Amino acid sequence: MTLAILLAFASAFLLSLGLVTTQFGLRDVEPITGASISLPSFTLLFLLLSPIILQGEPVVPRGWPIFAGIGLVFPAMLTFLTFASNRALGPVITSTLGNLAPLFSVTLALIMLHEPPQLFQLIGLVVAVVGAVTVSLSRSPDLGHWRSFALLLPLGAALVRGVVPPVVKLGLQVWPSPLWACLIGYVSSSFVVLMVQRVRKGSVIAAVPWRGRRWFAITGICNGLSVLSLFAAVRHGPITLVAPLAAVYPLFTVLLTAIMLRNVRITAQIVAGTVMTVAGVALVLIG
């Protein structure tokens, strides 16, 4: 159980670190091109480590097309939306609003499965929404004059993050290996982002400064290791324990932003809204 707790916090920290390092990469590279660097970077690392990581994992050929199909959307689409949101709104607002993913999962369960939310979930929904509104109303001068429609970017990322896991769960019923699911999904997503880069720029190799390339490679590895840590945490502990702990990543983002991005001012309004959103999501997951 202790290992599951440590892995869940590691997943949250690595995801937050990836959001902050994205800011450094965006100084030299646009979001779509950054995605064509970050996803393949982790995919390559995963492939190199696969003989060790995947040792003893079952192989079910029927599951290949399922996870490959999921990879055409996730994490490729999520990466595009997150990077674009990070550029427009910064890492704190991106992480806070992106953390609303469980709310979409609960809503989907209510609509498709007719599962009414419990009391704690209803309270959590209200708290999380109020916290998100509090953050979204912030107009820190460090973020420039962003427009409200930019909020659709992190909300879109939250929608993808909330809808995809139930689909992945269906795939895992066919092939019960989260590690293989992650690898196949990343290979498929890497193909998507590289093809998008090829169509846009005429080459899959991004012609960008090495500084930006380095930062997006670091970002991709942080994000990928976050996913692997989360899978490992779920493997060693119950989801009811792991999910609320992993949902605290906006708090890590606030701390890392204050330390690493000194030009970004963290206001009391942003901190209050972030804490409320994390608390609300935790109530939804626990409920």
DOSE-322935 format. One record per residue (C-alpha): residue number from 1; residue in three letters; x, y, z. Coordinates in Angstrom, 3 decimals. Example, Ala and Ser with C-alpha at 12.3 -4.5 7.8 and 13.67 -1.06 7.14 Angstrom:
// residues 2
<node num="1" residu="ALA" east="12.300" north="-4.500" up="7.800"/>
<node num="2" residu="SER" east="13.670" north="-1.060" up="7.140"/>
//
This chain:
// residues 287
<node num="1" residu="MET" east="0.000" north="0.000" up="0.000"/>
<node num="2" residu="THR" east="2.878" north="2.370" up="0.801"/>
<node num="3" residu="LEU" east="4.346" north="1.734" up="-2.664"/>
<node num="4" residu="ALA" east="1.019" north="2.629" up="-4.297"/>
<node num="5" residu="ILE" east="0.908" north="5.917" up="-2.370"/>
<node num="6" residu="LEU" east="4.465" north="6.823" up="-3.351"/>
<node num="7" residu="LEU" east="3.816" north="5.952" up="-7.011"/>
<node num="8" residu="ALA" east="0.611" north="8.013" up="-7.079"/>
<node num="9" residu="PHE" east="2.421" north="11.062" up="-5.711"/>
<node num="10" residu="ALA" east="5.267" north="10.427" up="-8.171"/>
<node num="11" residu="SER" east="2.739" north="10.417" up="-11.022"/>
<node num="12" residu="ALA" east="1.254" north="13.714" up="-9.848"/>
<node num="13" residu="PHE" east="4.679" north="15.318" up="-9.435"/>
<node num="14" residu="LEU" east="5.945" north="14.173" up="-12.845"/>
<node num="15" residu="LEU" east="2.801" north="15.417" up="-14.585"/>
<node num="16" residu="SER" east="3.195" north="18.797" up="-12.886"/>
<node num="17" residu="LEU" east="6.878" north="18.917" up="-13.802"/>
<node num="18" residu="GLY" east="5.974" north="18.244" up="-17.427"/>
<node num="19" residu="LEU" east="3.493" north="21.127" up="-17.423"/>
<node num="20" residu="VAL" east="6.138" north="23.509" up="-16.127"/>
<node num="21" residu="THR" east="8.947" north="22.350" up="-18.432"/>
<node num="22" residu="THR" east="6.546" north="22.845" up="-21.351"/>
<node num="23" residu="GLN" east="6.767" north="26.571" up="-20.687"/>
<node num="24" residu="PHE" east="10.510" north="26.507" up="-21.397"/>
<node num="25" residu="GLY" east="9.994" north="24.587" up="-24.629"/>
<node num="26" residu="LEU" east="7.253" north="26.944" up="-25.818"/>
<node num="27" residu="ARG" east="9.741" north="29.809" up="-25.819"/>
<node num="28" residu="ASP" east="11.285" north="28.354" up="-28.991"/>
<node num="29" residu="VAL" east="8.746" north="25.849" up="-30.353"/>
<node num="30" residu="GLU" east="5.035" north="26.028" up="-31.199"/>
<node num="31" residu="PRO" east="2.678" north="23.549" up="-29.476"/>
<node num="32" residu="ILE" east="2.007" north="21.199" up="-32.425"/>
<node num="33" residu="THR" east="5.696" north="20.896" up="-33.255"/>
<node num="34" residu="GLY" east="6.429" north="20.388" up="-29.567"/>
<node num="35" residu="ALA" east="4.051" north="17.431" up="-29.539"/>
<node num="36" residu="SER" east="5.976" north="15.884" up="-32.450"/>
<node num="37" residu="ILE" east="9.058" north="15.951" up="-30.221"/>
<node num="38" residu="SER" east="7.673" north="15.033" up="-26.795"/>
<node num="39" residu="LEU" east="5.587" north="11.965" up="-27.656"/>
<node num="40" residu="PRO" east="8.226" north="10.215" up="-29.817"/>
<node num="41" residu="SER" east="10.870" north="10.971" up="-27.159"/>
<node num="42" residu="PHE" east="9.085" north="8.938" up="-24.525"/>
<node num="43" residu="THR" east="8.065" north="6.282" up="-27.044"/>
<node num="44" residu="LEU" east="11.720" north="5.757" up="-27.952"/>
<node num="45" residu="LEU" east="12.706" north="5.531" up="-24.279"/>
<node num="46" residu="PHE" east="9.892" north="3.057" up="-23.616"/>
<node num="47" residu="LEU" east="10.929" north="0.894" up="-26.571"/>
<node num="48" residu="LEU" east="14.521" north="0.824" up="-25.337"/>
<node num="49" residu="LEU" east="13.407" north="-0.230" up="-21.839"/>
<node num="50" residu="SER" east="10.650" north="-2.587" up="-23.008"/>
<node num="51" residu="PRO" east="12.727" north="-5.793" up="-22.687"/>
<node num="52" residu="ILE" east="12.932" north="-5.065" up="-18.949"/>
<node num="53" residu="ILE" east="9.580" north="-3.357" up="-18.326"/>
<node num="54" residu="LEU" east="7.477" north="-5.831" up="-20.305"/>
<node num="55" residu="GLN" east="9.179" north="-8.963" up="-19.042"/>
<node num="56" residu="GLY" east="6.478" north="-11.427" up="-18.012"/>
<node num="57" residu="GLU" east="3.607" north="-9.288" up="-19.344"/>
<node num="58" residu="PRO" east="0.996" north="-11.303" up="-21.290"/>
<node num="59" residu="VAL" east="0.681" north="-10.813" up="-25.061"/>
<node num="60" residu="VAL" east="-2.816" north="-10.926" up="-26.555"/>
<node num="61" residu="PRO" east="-2.787" north="-10.201" up="-30.309"/>
<node num="62" residu="ARG" east="-6.531" north="-9.398" up="-30.303"/>
<node num="63" residu="GLY" east="-5.780" north="-6.335" up="-28.177"/>
<node num="64" residu="TRP" east="-3.324" north="-4.711" up="-30.593"/>
<node num="65" residu="PRO" east="-5.924" north="-2.997" up="-32.831"/>
<node num="66" residu="ILE" east="-7.883" north="-1.792" up="-29.801"/>
<node num="67" residu="PHE" east="-4.975" north="0.022" up="-28.152"/>
<node num="68" residu="ALA" east="-3.615" north="1.186" up="-31.505"/>
<node num="69" residu="GLY" east="-7.004" north="2.716" up="-32.294"/>
<node num="70" residu="ILE" east="-7.133" north="4.452" up="-28.911"/>
<node num="71" residu="GLY" east="-3.642" north="5.795" up="-29.560"/>
<node num="72" residu="LEU" east="-4.852" north="7.631" up="-32.657"/>
<node num="73" residu="VAL" east="-6.653" north="9.986" up="-30.241"/>
<node num="74" residu="PHE" east="-4.958" north="9.545" up="-26.864"/>
<node num="75" residu="PRO" east="-2.454" north="10.815" up="-25.824"/>
<node num="76" residu="ALA" east="-1.944" north="12.653" up="-29.149"/>
<node num="77" residu="MET" east="-5.050" north="14.865" up="-28.922"/>
<node num="78" residu="LEU" east="-4.520" north="15.419" up="-25.205"/>
<node num="79" residu="THR" east="-0.950" north="16.556" up="-25.853"/>
<node num="80" residu="PHE" east="-2.006" north="19.028" up="-28.557"/>
<node num="81" residu="LEU" east="-4.676" north="20.553" up="-26.304"/>
<node num="82" residu="THR" east="-2.457" north="20.664" up="-23.217"/>
<node num="83" residu="PHE" east="0.467" north="22.334" up="-24.991"/>
<node num="84" residu="ALA" east="-1.807" north="24.891" up="-26.663"/>
<node num="85" residu="SER" east="-3.502" north="25.606" up="-23.339"/>
<node num="86" residu="ASN" east="-0.148" north="25.921" up="-21.593"/>
<node num="87" residu="ARG" east="0.925" north="28.505" up="-24.147"/>
<node num="88" residu="ALA" east="-2.294" north="30.513" up="-23.842"/>
<node num="89" residu="LEU" east="-3.021" north="30.222" up="-20.119"/>
<node num="90" residu="GLY" east="0.096" north="28.945" up="-18.371"/>
<node num="91" residu="PRO" east="0.680" north="25.728" up="-16.412"/>
<node num="92" residu="VAL" east="-1.393" north="26.547" up="-13.299"/>
<node num="93" residu="ILE" east="-4.714" north="27.244" up="-15.022"/>
<node num="94" residu="THR" east="-4.065" north="24.411" up="-17.497"/>
<node num="95" residu="SER" east="-3.531" north="21.891" up="-14.693"/>
<node num="96" residu="THR" east="-6.431" north="23.129" up="-12.576"/>
<node num="97" residu="LEU" east="-9.043" north="23.074" up="-15.334"/>
<node num="98" residu="GLY" east="-7.533" north="19.942" up="-16.844"/>
<node num="99" residu="ASN" east="-8.075" north="18.251" up="-13.483"/>
<node num="100" residu="LEU" east="-11.836" north="18.373" up="-14.057"/>
<node num="101" residu="ALA" east="-11.586" north="15.113" up="-16.036"/>
<node num="102" residu="PRO" east="-13.319" north="12.998" up="-13.330"/>
<node num="103" residu="LEU" east="-16.335" north="15.299" up="-13.569"/>
<node num="104" residu="PHE" east="-16.752" north="14.323" up="-17.217"/>
<node num="105" residu="SER" east="-16.375" north="10.661" up="-16.224"/>
<node num="106" residu="VAL" east="-19.125" north="10.979" up="-13.622"/>
<node num="107" residu="THR" east="-21.378" north="12.793" up="-16.098"/>
<node num="108" residu="LEU" east="-20.727" north="10.119" up="-18.723"/>
<node num="109" residu="ALA" east="-21.583" north="7.399" up="-16.231"/>
<node num="110" residu="LEU" east="-24.814" north="9.216" up="-15.346"/>
<node num="111" residu="ILE" east="-25.876" north="9.600" up="-18.993"/>
<node num="112" residu="MET" east="-24.765" north="6.258" up="-20.431"/>
<node num="113" residu="LEU" east="-24.888" north="3.942" up="-17.439"/>
<node num="114" residu="HIS" east="-27.667" north="5.661" up="-15.464"/>
<node num="115" residu="GLU" east="-25.504" north="5.715" up="-12.356"/>
<node num="116" residu="PRO" east="-26.655" north="8.603" up="-10.129"/>
<node num="117" residu="PRO" east="-23.818" north="10.363" up="-8.230"/>
<node num="118" residu="GLN" east="-23.518" north="9.831" up="-4.487"/>
<node num="119" residu="LEU" east="-23.712" north="12.631" up="-1.912"/>
<node num="120" residu="PHE" east="-19.941" north="13.157" up="-1.708"/>
<node num="121" residu="GLN" east="-19.771" north="13.216" up="-5.502"/>
<node num="122" residu="LEU" east="-22.463" north="15.903" up="-5.715"/>
<node num="123" residu="ILE" east="-20.661" north="18.012" up="-3.108"/>
<node num="124" residu="GLY" east="-17.369" north="17.453" up="-4.909"/>
<node num="125" residu="LEU" east="-18.884" north="18.509" up="-8.236"/>
<node num="126" residu="VAL" east="-20.042" north="21.799" up="-6.766"/>
<node num="127" residu="VAL" east="-16.730" north="22.483" up="-4.988"/>
<node num="128" residu="ALA" east="-14.660" north="21.620" up="-8.087"/>
<node num="129" residu="VAL" east="-16.768" north="23.794" up="-10.378"/>
<node num="130" residu="VAL" east="-16.598" north="26.741" up="-7.978"/>
<node num="131" residu="GLY" east="-12.824" north="26.299" up="-7.733"/>
<node num="132" residu="ALA" east="-12.465" north="26.130" up="-11.514"/>
<node num="133" residu="VAL" east="-14.539" north="29.278" up="-11.937"/>
<node num="134" residu="THR" east="-12.386" north="31.021" up="-9.329"/>
<node num="135" residu="VAL" east="-9.215" north="30.165" up="-11.249"/>
<node num="136" residu="SER" east="-10.696" north="30.974" up="-14.646"/>
<node num="137" residu="LEU" east="-11.712" north="34.452" up="-13.490"/>
<node num="138" residu="SER" east="-8.103" north="35.239" up="-12.628"/>
<node num="139" residu="ARG" east="-6.412" north="37.700" up="-14.975"/>
<node num="140" residu="SER" east="-2.776" north="37.619" up="-13.929"/>
<node num="141" residu="PRO" east="-0.771" north="40.185" up="-15.894"/>
<node num="142" residu="ASP" east="1.907" north="37.546" up="-16.476"/>
<node num="143" residu="LEU" east="-0.474" north="35.653" up="-18.752"/>
<node num="144" residu="GLY" east="-1.127" north="38.566" up="-21.058"/>
<node num="145" residu="HIS" east="-4.567" north="39.498" up="-22.371"/>
<node num="146" residu="TRP" east="-5.964" north="36.042" up="-23.020"/>
<node num="147" residu="ARG" east="-9.523" north="35.623" up="-24.141"/>
<node num="148" residu="SER" east="-12.137" north="33.488" up="-22.414"/>
<node num="149" residu="PHE" east="-12.464" north="31.078" up="-25.342"/>
<node num="150" residu="ALA" east="-8.927" north="29.885" up="-24.518"/>
<node num="151" residu="LEU" east="-10.518" north="28.102" up="-21.539"/>
<node num="152" residu="LEU" east="-11.933" north="25.602" up="-24.056"/>
<node num="153" residu="LEU" east="-8.411" north="24.208" up="-24.492"/>
<node num="154" residu="PRO" east="-7.927" north="22.836" up="-20.936"/>
<node num="155" residu="LEU" east="-11.607" north="21.884" up="-20.760"/>
<node num="156" residu="GLY" east="-11.177" north="19.936" up="-24.000"/>
<node num="157" residu="ALA" east="-8.127" north="18.231" up="-22.502"/>
<node num="158" residu="ALA" east="-10.167" north="17.362" up="-19.407"/>
<node num="159" residu="LEU" east="-12.901" north="15.921" up="-21.624"/>
<node num="160" residu="VAL" east="-10.391" north="13.687" up="-23.439"/>
<node num="161" residu="ARG" east="-8.766" north="12.658" up="-20.150"/>
<node num="162" residu="GLY" east="-12.173" north="11.842" up="-18.669"/>
<node num="163" residu="VAL" east="-13.689" north="9.934" up="-21.597"/>
<node num="164" residu="VAL" east="-10.704" north="7.843" up="-22.720"/>
<node num="165" residu="PRO" east="-10.042" north="5.806" up="-19.500"/>
<node num="166" residu="PRO" east="-13.417" north="3.981" up="-19.645"/>
<node num="167" residu="VAL" east="-12.623" north="3.051" up="-23.251"/>
<node num="168" residu="VAL" east="-9.156" north="1.858" up="-22.234"/>
<node num="169" residu="LYS" east="-10.766" north="-0.212" up="-19.493"/>
<node num="170" residu="LEU" east="-12.812" north="-2.024" up="-22.135"/>
<node num="171" residu="GLY" east="-9.601" north="-2.777" up="-24.007"/>
<node num="172" residu="LEU" east="-7.969" north="-4.055" up="-20.825"/>
<node num="173" residu="GLN" east="-10.751" north="-6.609" up="-20.498"/>
<node num="174" residu="VAL" east="-9.422" north="-8.123" up="-23.730"/>
<node num="175" residu="TRP" east="-5.719" north="-7.617" up="-22.965"/>
<node num="176" residu="PRO" east="-5.098" north="-7.073" up="-19.217"/>
<node num="177" residu="SER" east="-1.745" north="-5.317" up="-19.527"/>
<node num="178" residu="PRO" east="-1.641" north="-1.557" up="-18.792"/>
<node num="179" residu="LEU" east="2.031" north="-1.459" up="-19.802"/>
<node num="180" residu="TRP" east="1.377" north="-2.885" up="-23.251"/>
<node num="181" residu="ALA" east="-1.628" north="-0.577" up="-23.569"/>
<node num="182" residu="CYS" east="0.581" north="2.411" up="-22.776"/>
<node num="183" residu="LEU" east="3.331" north="1.387" up="-25.194"/>
<node num="184" residu="ILE" east="1.018" north="0.613" up="-28.122"/>
<node num="185" residu="GLY" east="-0.953" north="3.803" up="-27.510"/>
<node num="186" residu="TYR" east="2.220" north="5.903" up="-27.455"/>
<node num="187" residu="VAL" east="3.549" north="4.295" up="-30.642"/>
<node num="188" residu="SER" east="0.250" north="5.012" up="-32.405"/>
<node num="189" residu="SER" east="0.080" north="8.590" up="-31.068"/>
<node num="190" residu="SER" east="3.687" north="9.220" up="-32.078"/>
<node num="191" residu="PHE" east="2.796" north="8.175" up="-35.617"/>
<node num="192" residu="VAL" east="-0.126" north="10.651" up="-35.594"/>
<node num="193" residu="VAL" east="1.891" north="13.641" up="-34.385"/>
<node num="194" residu="LEU" east="4.762" north="12.892" up="-36.753"/>
<node num="195" residu="MET" east="2.379" north="12.656" up="-39.714"/>
<node num="196" residu="VAL" east="0.775" north="15.955" up="-38.699"/>
<node num="197" residu="GLN" east="4.235" north="17.495" up="-38.556"/>
<node num="198" residu="ARG" east="5.058" north="15.986" up="-41.959"/>
<node num="199" residu="VAL" east="1.942" north="17.506" up="-43.562"/>
<node num="200" residu="ARG" east="2.471" north="20.909" up="-41.932"/>
<node num="201" residu="LYS" east="6.211" north="21.317" up="-42.363"/>
<node num="202" residu="GLY" east="7.202" north="18.796" up="-45.027"/>
<node num="203" residu="SER" east="9.393" north="16.807" up="-42.649"/>
<node num="204" residu="VAL" east="8.923" north="14.714" up="-39.517"/>
<node num="205" residu="ILE" east="12.130" north="16.189" up="-38.118"/>
<node num="206" residu="ALA" east="11.281" north="19.523" up="-36.545"/>
<node num="207" residu="ALA" east="13.570" north="22.349" up="-37.630"/>
<node num="208" residu="VAL" east="13.703" north="24.053" up="-34.252"/>
<node num="209" residu="PRO" east="16.453" north="25.224" up="-31.886"/>
<node num="210" residu="TRP" east="18.075" north="22.459" up="-29.869"/>
<node num="211" residu="ARG" east="17.102" north="24.242" up="-26.661"/>
<node num="212" residu="GLY" east="13.402" north="23.873" up="-27.471"/>
<node num="213" residu="ARG" east="13.910" north="20.317" up="-28.710"/>
<node num="214" residu="ARG" east="15.628" north="19.408" up="-25.432"/>
<node num="215" residu="TRP" east="12.875" north="20.887" up="-23.255"/>
<node num="216" residu="PHE" east="10.095" north="19.112" up="-25.137"/>
<node num="217" residu="ALA" east="11.989" north="15.813" up="-24.952"/>
<node num="218" residu="ILE" east="12.202" north="16.286" up="-21.173"/>
<node num="219" residu="THR" east="8.489" north="17.143" up="-21.093"/>
<node num="220" residu="GLY" east="7.577" north="14.013" up="-23.036"/>
<node num="221" residu="ILE" east="9.594" north="11.792" up="-20.716"/>
<node num="222" residu="CYS" east="8.028" north="13.428" up="-17.630"/>
<node num="223" residu="ASN" east="4.504" north="12.921" up="-19.007"/>
<node num="224" residu="GLY" east="5.183" north="9.345" up="-20.049"/>
<node num="225" residu="LEU" east="6.765" north="8.389" up="-16.736"/>
<node num="226" residu="SER" east="3.756" north="9.960" up="-15.018"/>
<node num="227" residu="VAL" east="1.460" north="7.605" up="-16.929"/>
<node num="228" residu="LEU" east="3.641" north="4.593" up="-16.113"/>
<node num="229" residu="SER" east="3.776" north="5.566" up="-12.436"/>
<node num="230" residu="LEU" east="-0.009" north="5.825" up="-12.367"/>
<node num="231" residu="PHE" east="-0.410" north="2.396" up="-13.973"/>
<node num="232" residu="ALA" east="2.040" north="0.908" up="-11.478"/>
<node num="233" residu="ALA" east="0.246" north="2.592" up="-8.571"/>
<node num="234" residu="VAL" east="-3.091" north="1.125" up="-9.666"/>
<node num="235" residu="ARG" east="-1.429" north="-2.258" up="-9.923"/>
<node num="236" residu="HIS" east="-0.228" north="-2.099" up="-6.309"/>
<node num="237" residu="GLY" east="-3.219" north="-0.403" up="-4.706"/>
<node num="238" residu="PRO" east="-6.949" north="0.299" up="-5.087"/>
<node num="239" residu="ILE" east="-8.123" north="3.006" up="-7.483"/>
<node num="240" residu="THR" east="-10.085" north="4.627" up="-4.633"/>
<node num="241" residu="LEU" east="-6.732" north="5.333" up="-2.958"/>
<node num="242" residu="VAL" east="-4.584" north="6.084" up="-6.001"/>
<node num="243" residu="ALA" east="-6.912" north="8.371" up="-7.976"/>
<node num="244" residu="PRO" east="-7.446" north="11.016" up="-5.250"/>
<node num="245" residu="LEU" east="-3.697" north="11.161" up="-4.559"/>
<node num="246" residu="ALA" east="-2.840" north="11.545" up="-8.250"/>
<node num="247" residu="ALA" east="-5.474" north="14.288" up="-8.516"/>
<node num="248" residu="VAL" east="-3.397" north="16.664" up="-6.374"/>
<node num="249" residu="TYR" east="-1.090" north="17.476" up="-9.304"/>
<node num="250" residu="PRO" east="-2.352" north="21.093" up="-9.633"/>
<node num="251" residu="LEU" east="-0.919" north="21.771" up="-6.157"/>
<node num="252" residu="PHE" east="2.484" north="20.522" up="-7.297"/>
<node num="253" residu="THR" east="2.094" north="22.694" up="-10.395"/>
<node num="254" residu="VAL" east="1.566" north="25.809" up="-8.272"/>
<node num="255" residu="LEU" east="4.678" north="25.038" up="-6.209"/>
<node num="256" residu="LEU" east="6.875" north="24.183" up="-9.203"/>
<node num="257" residu="THR" east="5.659" north="27.252" up="-11.097"/>
<node num="258" residu="ALA" east="6.549" north="29.488" up="-8.178"/>
<node num="259" residu="ILE" east="10.028" north="27.923" up="-8.010"/>
<node num="260" residu="MET" east="10.919" north="27.465" up="-11.680"/>
<node num="261" residu="LEU" east="8.953" north="30.232" up="-13.425"/>
<node num="262" residu="ARG" east="9.758" north="33.276" up="-11.364"/>
<node num="263" residu="ASN" east="8.216" north="35.576" up="-13.963"/>
<node num="264" residu="VAL" east="4.778" north="34.084" up="-13.300"/>
<node num="265" residu="ARG" east="2.950" north="35.531" up="-10.310"/>
<node num="266" residu="ILE" east="0.841" north="33.080" up="-8.301"/>
<node num="267" residu="THR" east="-2.081" north="35.042" up="-6.857"/>
<node num="268" residu="ALA" east="-4.099" north="34.128" up="-3.775"/>
<node num="269" residu="GLN" east="-7.128" north="33.707" up="-6.048"/>
<node num="270" residu="ILE" east="-5.324" north="31.094" up="-8.146"/>
<node num="271" residu="VAL" east="-4.133" north="29.212" up="-5.051"/>
<node num="272" residu="ALA" east="-7.624" north="29.219" up="-3.506"/>
<node num="273" residu="GLY" east="-9.270" north="28.055" up="-6.703"/>
<node num="274" residu="THR" east="-6.672" north="25.314" up="-7.198"/>
<node num="275" residu="VAL" east="-7.118" north="23.968" up="-3.678"/>
<node num="276" residu="MET" east="-10.916" north="23.971" up="-4.079"/>
<node num="277" residu="THR" east="-10.731" north="22.152" up="-7.410"/>
<node num="278" residu="VAL" east="-8.377" north="19.483" up="-6.056"/>
<node num="279" residu="ALA" east="-10.570" north="19.001" up="-2.986"/>
<node num="280" residu="GLY" east="-13.700" north="18.748" up="-5.128"/>
<node num="281" residu="VAL" east="-12.180" north="16.197" up="-7.482"/>
<node num="282" residu="ALA" east="-10.946" north="14.164" up="-4.500"/>
<node num="283" residu="LEU" east="-14.508" north="14.101" up="-3.107"/>
<node num="284" residu="VAL" east="-15.841" north="12.950" up="-6.479"/>
<node num="285" residu="LEU" east="-13.313" north="10.125" up="-6.661"/>
<node num="286" residu="ILE" east="-13.755" north="9.061" up="-3.032"/>
<node num="287" residu="GLY" east="-17.545" north="9.214" up="-3.330"/>
//
